[in-house]
């Protein structure tokens, strides 16, 4: 009864705070157990999927091992290999390896597979949608096979780490038989070679193509959809596909020179590739990279050489989100310039002290940071802002109209929004805009205490503040705070009533949609899933 009264009071407080920002809904919280760690003498291998919607761990009790998946305890096993436990990214499927003195078995969603001599790396691989799983098994020493679900593939002397296509419909891996290696795709062995480059086999993002690099008679080849390209002295990078999967490229060496191969067509020879960039546009129609010829460095865009410079900025080459524009940094006469579509933007900065250029989400605006006379400033659409001693990475708002970044002059830091600096703090987290671009929030340290700041308004002080998360519609914000050895969930600026342990398996709440969120916490040795709902 006391707890209900506490929550009722909190609901009233929350409602008042919510109305201050234009919200009228009140949250409800539901807790469910994901397993009591205190029920075991020891726990091992706590794992969660990426969005913290599923959790599993291994518990030891009375000399037996148990796997607890989303609060459900498995049958007892003699030994569960601690590093083998995994949860699929989607679907909540759980896999692990159990071992006896005679064999190793894979268990997926409680179903035990066939026993083998060993399972490679003691791991099961799930497809991205969680619908399929695969592992490399050794039925005996020196013999390997791929088990796709419960179906065994062909046997080889050795099999390597398998790869699913993005849609989960295709599977490929490297296999060794005698002195030859080959790629096996969908159960069929392709042409054998002297060697297949390690980890080079890939599927295209659209799952319709595959590629890898191979060695034959001392020469290197690129193989795309079973067609050979080459030979080359070396395959330095790739092969790799554009995001759309419609184009592929590789960086190769021949006769002491470096070439780029795009869909089988070779570029002119260069002394080297530079700049750390080799990138397709998001629509897959354009390819850009940095190259060196003699003492000059230049960007090559769709096979056309751009203005040469003394040097190119490292990892500064970027396409706009709509793929229509390209920007990068060039250094000439000890001055750094930012280039947009081949034209210099604004004024030069010192040496290579111009930051990575960044496009707005609508691709119409550009910003970057540059240094001059020991001071840094942000340049937005060619206009320089206030100079600071130091600046952290700036960001555009989702609607492309606003800019936010952290900066300092002297020791204290402040967040600069739309060119205006806020209060100063000892240190800052990464500032962010809400999805609708109207609000902003960040974490800060003041006097060794942590606070959350929303739209310039500070929260109470705590020992620590967890990451801030906005709902997709920007109506709500969640984070965790810690005082001493206790943690609370903060909903739209108001603390919830429940106390949790200070050390959390997940410190970041996750919104499922505009009205639902979840996170995983611990309390008194118990893993707990917390669900937050915003009703009418």
N, C-alpha and C positions, 0 to 999 in steps of 0.2 A: 504493500500500500504506500509505503514511504517513497518507493521508486516511482510509482505512478504519479504521485503528487509532484515529485521533482520534475518529471517529464512534462507534466501539465504546466508548471511554472515556466519551464524552458520554452514550451510551445508559445506561451503568451509573450515572452520576451522576444522569441524569434519572429512572431507575427508583427510585433511593433517595429522591429528592425526591418522586416521585409517590406512593410508598407512605406518605409522611408525611401526605399529604392523602387517603389512602384509595384511590388509583388503582394499578392493577397493569399497565396497558397501556403499551407503549413506542412512541414515534413513529418513523415512517420518513419521509424527505424525498426527493422526486423533483424534479429540475430539468429544465426544457426551455427551449430558446432561442426567444425571440420576435423575433429579428432582431439582427444585429450592426451597431450604429451605426457602428463603426469601419470598416466596409466601404465607407463613403460619405464623400465630401468634406464633406458637410453633411447634417444631418437637419432636418426641419421638421414641424410639425403633429402632435406626439405626442398621440394620443387613446385613451381607454379607455371602456368602458361603466361603468355605475354600480357594479357589484360587482367590477370589475377582473378579470373573467374573459376579456376579449378586449382586445387592444392592436393599434394600427396606427400607422404613421408614414410619412413621405415621405423617401426617400433620394435624394441627387444624386450621380451618378457618370458621368464621361466625357460631360458635357453633357446627360445624360438624367435623367429623373425616374422613380423607381420607388416603388410603394406596397408596404410590407411589412406584411401582416396576419397576426398570430399566427405570425410567423416565415417566412411564404411570400411570396416576392418576385413582384411582378407583371411583366408585360411592360413595356418601356421606353416612356415618353411624352415628347413635346417639353416639356410643361409641365403639372404638376398644381397646381391652385390650392390654396395651403396651407390656407386657411380652409375649404375645402370638405370636408375629410376628416371622416367621422363613422362611428361604430359603433352599431348598434342596441342598445337596452337589453337585449333578449332575442334569442337566436338567433345572435348573433355575426356579423351581416351588416355588410359594409363598403361605403361609398359615397363617391365623390369626383367632382370635375369635372376634365376634361382640356380644354385649350384649344390651338387652333392659330390661325394668322393668319386663318382663314376661319370657324371655328365653335367651339362649345362642346358637349362631350358629357358625359353622365353615365355612370359606370361603377359597377355594383353587383355585388358578388361576382365581379368579373372580367369581367362581360358588359357590353359597350359599347352604349349606346342610340343613338338617332338624333341627328344633329348639328343644333344650333340656333344662331341668332344669339347668344343669351345665355340663361343660367339665373338666375332671380331669386335674389339673395343668395348665389348659388353654393352652394346647400344642397339636400340631399335630406332629406325627412322620412319617418321610419319610423313605422308603427303601433306601439302599445305592445307587441304580441307579436312584432314584427319580421317578420310575414308579408307585409306590404304596404309599398310605398314610393311617394312622390309628390314631384313638384317642379313649379315654375312655369317654363315655357319661353316664349321669344320666338322664333318662327320668322322674324320680321322685325320691324323697328322699329315700335313702336306696336301690335303684335298679340301677345296672350298666350293661352296655353292651359295646362291642367293635364295633366300626364302621370302617370297612375296605373299604375305598373308600366311596361308598354310601350304602353299604350293612351292615345291622345290624346283629350282632351275637346274641347268646343266652343271656338271662338275668340272672344275679346273684345278690346276695345281695351286692357284692363288686367285682370289677375287678381291677387288678393292671396294672402297666406300661407294655405295649406289646413290643415284640421283633421280628424283622424281621430276617430271615436267610440272609446270605450274598448275595445270588442270588435273594433275594426278593420274592421267590416263596412260602415261608412258614412263618407262623405267630404263635407265642405262647405267653401265658400270664397266670398269676395266678388269680384264681377266688375263691370266698368264698360263700358257701351256708350253712346256719345254722352254726353248729360248725365244719364244714369240709372245707378243701381247696383242690383245684385240679388244675392241669395244663390243659389248653385248647390249643390244637395244631390244626391248620387248621380247627377250628370250632368244633372239637370233644373233649369233656371232657374226660380226663384220670382218672385213679383210684383216689378216694378221700383219703385224709390223715388228720391226726389231724392238721398238719400245713405243709406248703411249705416254705422253707427258702427264706427270702426276697431277691430278685434280683439274685437268684441262677440259674434260668432257662436260658440256653444258647443253641445256635445252634453251631455245629462244623463249622470251617472255610470253609469247602467244602459244607456246607448246607445239608449234607446227614444224620446227626445225631443230637440228642438233649439230654440234660441231666439236672438234678436238684437234690437238696437235700430235703428230707422230714422228718417229724417226725411222728412216730406211736407208741402209747402206751409207751411213754417216751423214746423210742429209735430212733436213726437217721438212715436213709437209703440214699443210693445213687441210683438214678434211671437213667439209660441210655437206651434210645430207649424203654421205658416202662418196662425194666427188673430191678428188685430190687437187690441191693447188700447190705449186712449187716446182722443183725443190728450192730450199733456202739453206743458208748456212746456220741460221738460228731463227726460232720463233720467239721473239722477245716479249710480246704481249698478245694475249688473246689465243684463239679467236673469241670475239664477243659480238653480241647482237644489239641492235637498237631496241628501244623500249617496245616499239610496235612489232619487232621481229622481222620487219621487211628487209632490213639491211644487216650485213655483218662486216667486220673489219678485223685486221690483225696487223701487228707491227713485226716486221721481219728484217733480217740482215742478209746481205749478199755482197760478196767481194769487198768487204770492209765498209759498206755503206748501209744506211737504214732506209727502208721503204715502208709505206703504208699500203696494205692491200684492202681495197673496198669492193666487196662483191666479186672478188677475183681479179679486179683491175688494179695494176700496180701504179703507185705514184712515182714521180721523179725521185732519184736517189738523194739523200741528205747525209750530212756527216753524223747527225744524231737527232733524236727527238728530245725536246726540252720543255720546261714549264710545268711538268707534272700533270699535264692535262691531255686527255684524249677522249673527246666527248661527242656523242650524238645529241641532236636536239630532241626535245620530248616527243615530237611527231615522227622522229626517225628519218626525216628527209635530209638533214644536214649533218655534216661531220666536220669538226674543227680540231686542230692540234698544233702544237708548237714545234718548230724544226730549226735546226742550225745548219748554216752553210758558211764555212770559213769562220770569221769572227762575228758574223751577224746572226741574229735570231729573228724569226718571223712566224706569224700565224698563217696556217693554210686553211682556208674555208672552202669546202666543196671543191678542192683541188686548185683553188686560186690563191696565189701568194699575196699576202697583205704587206703593209709597210714594214721594212726591216728595222730592227732596233739593236742596241748593244746587248740587251738582255730582255727577257720576258719575265713578268712576275710569276712566281710559282703558285700553281693552283688558283689562278685568277680568271681563267677562261670560262665564261658561262653564257648559255643561251637564255633568252627570255622565256617565260612560261608559255607564250604563244608560238615560240620557235622562230619568230620573225626577226629577232635582233641578236647580236653577239657583242659581248664586251670582254675586255681583258686589260692587263697592265703592260706597258712597255717602258723601258728605261733607255734614255739617250742622253749623252753628255752629262751623266750623273744626275739627271732629273727624271722623275717618274711621271708618266702620263697615263690617264685612263682613256681607253678608246671605245667608242660606241659605233658599231657598223663601219669600222675603219677610220673614223674621224676622232681627233683628240677633243676631250671634254674638259672645259674649264682651264685652270692654270696648272702648271707643273708643281710637283712636290719634290722634296729632297730624296735623292738616291732612289732606293726601292721601298721607301716608306709610304707607299700608297696602299691602302687595304683592298681586300677583294671587293669588286663592284657587285652590287645587288640590285636586281630588278624588283619593282613592285608586282604584286599578284596580277594586276591588269596589264603588265608589260609596258606601260606608258611612262614610267618614271624610273630614275636610276639614282642610287646613292652609293657613297663610298667614303672612307676616312683617309686623310692624308696628313703628313707632318711637314712643318716648316718652322725653322728657328726653334726647334725643340718643343713645339706645341702641335697638338692634334686638333683637327676640326672635321666635322661632317660636311660633305658636299652633297646637296640634294638638288637634282635637276640643274647642276652647274653652279649653284649658289652656295658659298661657304658659310657655315654657321660659326658660333662662338668657339674660340680656341681653348683647349684644356691641356693639362699635363698628360692625361691618358684617357683613352676612350675604348670601351668594350664594343663588341659587334652590334651595329644598329639593325633595327627591323622596321619594315613597313607594317601598317595595320592591314587586316584582311581586305578592307575596302580601298586600299592603296592611297588613302588621303592623309594618313598621319605617320609620324616617325617616332620611335622610342629607342633610347640607348642609355647606358650607364657611363658616367664620366667623372673625372676628379681633377681638382686643382689643389695641390698639396696632398694631405693624407685622406681627408674625407671624400666619400663618393656620393653622388646624387644621380637621380634618374631625370633625364631630359626628355620631355614630351612636347612635341611640336615646337621645339626650340627653347622651351622654358625649363630651367633647372628647378627641381624640387628641394626638399630638405636634405641635409647631409647626414651620412651614416658611416660607421667604420668599414662596413662591407655590404655588398648587395648580391642578391640572387639575380637570375636573368629576368628582366622585366618583360611583361607580355600584355598584349591587348586581348580583350574579350573577343569572341567570334564576330560580334556585330560592330566592333571597332569603337564603341562608345565608351568603354571602361578600360582601365588598365590596373594591373596589380603586380606586386613583387614582394620578395622577402628581404629583410634588412637586419643588420646587427647594430644595436645601439647600447653602449655601456655593457657589453658582453651578453646582452639579452636579445632574443629574437622577436621580431614583430612582423606582422603582415600589413602591407600598405595598399589600400584600394582608393584610386582616384585622389591620392594625397592624404587620405585619412588613415591614421595609424590605429592598429589594434592594441590590446593590452600587451604587456611584455611577458615573455616566456623564456624558458631555457633554450628552446629550439622551436622552429617552425618548419613543417613539411612543405612539399611543393604545392602550389596553388593550382586548382583546376576549375575552369569555367564550364558550365553546361553549354551544349551546342547552340542554344538560343540565347546565351549570355544572361539568363535570368537568375542563375544561381552560381555560387562559388563555394568550393569545399577545400579544406586543408586540415592537417593535424597539428596540434601544438603539444609541447611536452613541458611539464614542470616536475622536477625531481625525477622519480621513477614512474610517473604516471602520464598517460597521454589521453587527450580528448579529441573528438571530431568537432570541427567548427563548421557550422552551416550558415552561410550568409551572415557571418559576423557574430553568431551566437553559439556558445558552447553547448554541445549535447550533454546529457546527464551521465552517460556511461563512461567509466574509466577503463583504460587499457594499459597493457605493459608498455614501458618506454621503448623497448627494442621490438621493432615490428618487421614481419616478413615483407610487408608492402607498405611503403610510406606515401603512396600516391593513390587517392581515390580515382575511380574510373566511372565516367558517365556512360550508361548504355544508350540513353536517348535524352530528350529534354526533361523527362519526368522521373528517371530512375538512375541511380548510381550505386556502386558497390566498392568495397575494399576488404582486405583481409588483415586482421589484427590478432593479437594474443592477449589472453587474460588468465593469470594464475595457471600457466602451463596448458592452456587450451587454445587451439586455433579457432578463430571465429570469423565467419563471413557476415559482414554488415551490409544490409541493403537499405538504401535511403529512397523513399518515394515522396514525390511532391504531388499531393492531391489537390482537388479543386476547393 
